[in-house]
Amino acid sequence: MPSTSRMTLRILSLGCALPALVAGAALAEPSQELIDAAKAEGQLTTIALPHDWCGYGDVIAGFKAKYPEITVNELNPDAGSADELEAIRANKDNTGPQAPDVIDVGLSFGPQAKDEGLIQAYKVSTWDSIPEDAKDADGYWYGDYYGVMAFGVNTDLIDTMPTSWKDLTKPEYANAFALAGDPRASAQAIISVMAAGIANGGEPGEASGQKGMELMAEVNKAGNFVPVIGKSATIAQGATPIVTAWDYNLLSWRDGLNGNPPVEVIIPSDGVVAGVYVQAISAYAPHPNAAKLWMEYLYSDEGQLGWLKGYCHPIRFNDLVQAGKVPQEMLDALPEASAYEQAIFPSLEQQEANKKVVTEGWDSVVGAAVAE
């Protein structure tokens, strides 16, 4: 990845440009040989794919409809990125239903998995349309979608909306704020701490991790931090009226609640951090051909638009826009472009440095053990 804090990966709908891509090129289909081999295996085991995350419910349904001969076995939908790698480690010699074939993890976990020998290389047919700085050159991992950290607020319970990370220390937010994961294991939570740290004066990297934990410690000391994993249900129940999570998750949760209660999604005025997730195939996948076919589906036009319908910007977004393949109603459903203008795309090195500080220091600096 580039060493600058802003990746060259950008969103065309925001008026920014990507490096030259293979726009509108004829896209290859998976080979019949691969399809037949995957059907013979008959199963695909995924992990950490909640149906309300990035439109995954419809994406999985689309894969099943296209390949009904393949059963999709879904493990632990609320697992974090670290949990996914541990599931591979724990099942190296297991070909049963607890061994994941594929993973979807935060950017920093891709190289870690490669270094540990936990994943195998595979280049999908649409490989050339994935930006160079969002994939491993050898095909071990590749970016799938991205979004920014935001606040989801239950407006039945919160009268004054928080508009910045530092607002979360205010007394009106007593027992109100939660992260959407354990910051010692969840990429989503770790990036949330980074965003808070940038808002608190830290540069992306070690400083953002330290400054972010210091701000979270203030939130905790003020009695505002709720040490549970925030999700749609906890927002609706009032257990966590304010949750920080990826914008696409919050928008999906908002839609799913249908106004009961009403939820407002706010992109903060400071510390706007964008993050890329990556896909990879387990080196020990019991169903390696089904895993490859799954990747082919995810990176096809159909799969990419499935993520976009779930409010995620798919990694081939600019390529699809340039080729005129994105329906206007999908573009219209995205948040206002101006909210993303200050977004920072941390480099892999910055994310790794931030992750190390947060995972090692959370208990001592913040002292709030996040759990279900």
N, C-alpha and C positions, 0 to 999 in steps of 0.2 A: 504494500500500500504506500501512497505518497507520504512524505514526512511532514507535510504542511497540515494545519488543523482544519483546512477546508479541502475535502476531496474534490477532484474534478467532476465527480458524480453530481449532477444537478438535475433539476426538474424543469422540463420545457414549459410546463404550464405556469411556472413562476418567472418566466422570461429569461431563464439562464440556458446555457448551451452545454452540451456534452462534447467530448472528443468525437471525431468522426466514427460513425458506426456503419454497419452494413444495413442501411435502411431499406426496407421493402424487398430485401433479397428473397429469392425463392428458398423456402425453408424445407429442409429434408424431413422426412417422416422416419420413425423408428423402423428398423428392418423387420420383415416378416419373421425372420429367424429369431430375433429378440422377442417379438410378440409371442411366438409359439413356445419359446423356452420359458417365458414368464407364466404363460397359461399352464404349462406343465407343472411348474412349482405350485401354482394355485393359491398362494398367499403372500401378503405383504404385511410386515409388522412395522407400524409407526409408533412414535412416542412424542409426548408433549405437544399435541396438536388440538387445542380446544376448538370446538366448532365455531365459537364466536370470535376467534382470533384470526384476523386477516381473511375472513371469508372461508376458512378451512372446511366448514360444514358442507358448503356447496362444492368446494373443490374436490373433496373426498367423494361426494356423491357423483360428481362428473366422471371421476376415474372409474368408479364402480359401474356406472352406466356404459362406459366405453369398453370396459373389460370385465364383464359380469362373471367370467370364469375365475377371477382372482378375488379372494376374500381379504378384506382389510381388517387386520387385527390391531386395535388401537390401545396402546399402553398409556397409563398415567398422563392424562391430558394437561394436568397442572404442574408437571415437572419443569424444573429449571434447566438451563444449559449444562451446568455441572452434573446434574442428575442424569442427563442423557449420556454423557461420556462415561459416567459410572455404570450405567446400564450395559454399555458395551463391554467395559472391563469385567464386570461381574458375570457376563454370559459368554465369554470367549469360547468355552468348550460346550456351550449349550445351544442346541438347534431347536429348542422348544419355543413355546409362545412368548416367553419373557425376553427373548433376544431380539433387540431392534434391528431392522434392516437398514433404516435411514434415520437421519437426525436433522433437525432444524435448530441451529444454535446461534448465539450472538457472535459477531465477527471475530472477537479475540479467541473464541473457543475452536475455530476452524484450524488455525495453525497449530494450536496446542494438540488437537486430535491427530493431526498429521505427524507432528514430532513424536508422538507416543505410538505411532503405528496403528491407530485405532480406525482409520478410514482408508478407503481404496480410491484410486483415480478412475474417473469416468467423464468423458466430454460429451455433452448432449449435442443433438443435431444442430441446435441454434447457438452453439458455442461462440461463434464469431460476433453475435449481436449482444453478448454480455460485455460491458465495459472492461477493459484490461485491468483497471485498478480495483475491480470488484471480484476478482477470481484468482485462484492459485494457478500459476502458469502450467502446472502439470496436471491440473484437473482434479485435485484432491478435494477442494471445496470451491463454492461459487456463490456469489451474492444472489439472494432471491427477491427481497423486497426491503423497503425502508420507510421510516416515518420519523416523527419528532416527539419528544416528551411533552406531555400536556397534563392539565388537571381536569378531572371529571368531578363535577360538583352536584350534589343533591340539593336543588334549589328550594325544596320544601323545608329543608332544615337549615340551610345557609342563606342568610339575607344579603350579606355583602361578599361579593365574589373575590377570592384571592387572585391578584393579577401578577404577582411576582413570588419567587421562592421565599424571600424574606418575610412576606406577608404571613407565612405559615406559623410564625412565632407569636402572632397577635392573640390576645386573650379571647377574642370572639370565636377562635377555632379550637377551643378546649375539647379534647377527646375526639377529634374530627379527622385527623390526617393519617393516611396509611400508604405504604409502598405496595406495588403489585407483585411482590416477590421477596424472598429472603436475600438481602444484599450480600450475603456470604456465598451465594450460589446462583442467583438469578441474574442473567445479563440485563433484563429490563430494570431491575432494582439497582444494579451497579451503575447503569447509565443515568438513572434518576439522581443518584448521589453525585455523579459527575456534573450534571446540569446544575444542581444546587451549589456545587463548589465553584463553578464558573460564575454563577450569580453572586457568590460570596467573595469574589476577587481572585480565585485561583485559575491559573492557566491550565488548559487541558493536559492531563497527565497526573503525576504524583501530587501536584499542588491542588488540582481539582478534587482528587480523592480525599485529601486531608481537609480542605476547606469545606467540602460537602458534608463530611462526617461532623465537623464542628458545627455546621448549621443544623444538621439533624439532631445533634446533642442539645442545641438550644431549643429546638422544637419539642424534644422529649422532656427537657427540664421544665418547659412551660406547661407541661401536661397536655400537649396537643397531639403527641404521637401515639398511634394505636398499633401495638406490635402484632398485627395479624396480616395475612396476605389479602390485600384489597382486591376485590373483583366486583362484577356486576351485582351479585347477590348482596354483598356487604354494603354497597352503596344504597341499594334499594331498601334494605332492612334498617338503615340508619346507623349501623355499627361503625362504618367508615364513610361519613358524608363527603369527604374529599379524598380522592385517590389519584396518585400520579402514575401514569402508564403511557404507552405509545398512543398517539392520537387515533390510530386506526382501531385499537381495542376499545377506547372510550367511545368513539363514534358508533361502533357496533353495539356496545352495551346500551348506549342511549337509545338506539333504534329498537333494540330488543325489549326495552322496558315500556315502550309505547307511551311515554308520558306519565307512567305510574311507578315511581315518582318522576317528575321532570328532571332531566340532567342537562347541565350546560358544560360544554367542552371548551376549555380556555387554554390557549397557547400562551405561556407566560411572556412577560415583556423582557425578561432577562434569562440568561442561561437556556437558550433554545438549542437543544442538542439533537441532531439527527443520528440515526443508527441504522446500520445494515445488518440483516441476518443472513446466514449462509446455510446451504444444503450440503450434505455429504452422505456417502454410503458407507456403512460399517465394513471394516476389513473382515469381519467375521459374520457377515450377513448370511443367515440361513437360506434366504431367497434372493440371491444377487441379481438374477435377471429381472425379477419383479421390481427390485429396487431401481434398476436402470430404466425400466419402462415407466416407473413412477416419476423419475427425473425427467424423462422425455415429455411426459404429460405436463408437469409443472412448468417447463420452459417452452412449451408450445404456446401459440397465441391464445388458445382456449384456457390453459392453466393460468397464464399471466393475467388475462382479463378477469379470471375468477378471483385472484388476489385483489385486483383493482376494485372490483365490486365490493369487496370487504374493506375498502378505504386504504389499502396498502398501495404504495407506489411500487409496482413490480420492477425488477432490475432491467427489463427490456422496455420500460415505459416509453422512453424517447424514440426507440426504434419503431414501436407500434404506432405512436402518434405520427411520426414522419411518414409511415406507410398508410395512414388514414384508417387504421384498424380499431381505434378507440371510439366507441359511441359517445356522442356529445352529452348524453344524460349522465354518463359516468364522469366525464370531466366536470359537469355542473355540480355533481354531488360532493366534490372535494372542497375542503375549507378554503377560505379566502387566501389568495396568493400572498397578500401583504403580511399575513401572520408568520410566514416562513422566511421572510427576507433576511433575518439575522441568524438563520440556522447555521450551526457549526457542524461539520462532518469530521469528527476526530479521526486521526490516523490510527492505524493498527497499533503502532508503538505507544501512542498516547492512551489508547484504550487499555492496553496491557499494563501500563504503569499505573493507571487509575484503578484497574481491577485488583492489582496486587495490594495496593494501599488499603482499599476498602475491605477486601476479603480478610486480610490479616489484622486490620485495626478496628473493625466495627464493634466487636465486643468490648474492647477497652475504652474506645472513644465515646461511643453512643450508649452501649450497655443495654440495648433493647433487643432481646431475642425474638425475631419475627417467625411466626409459625402459623399454621392453618387455623 
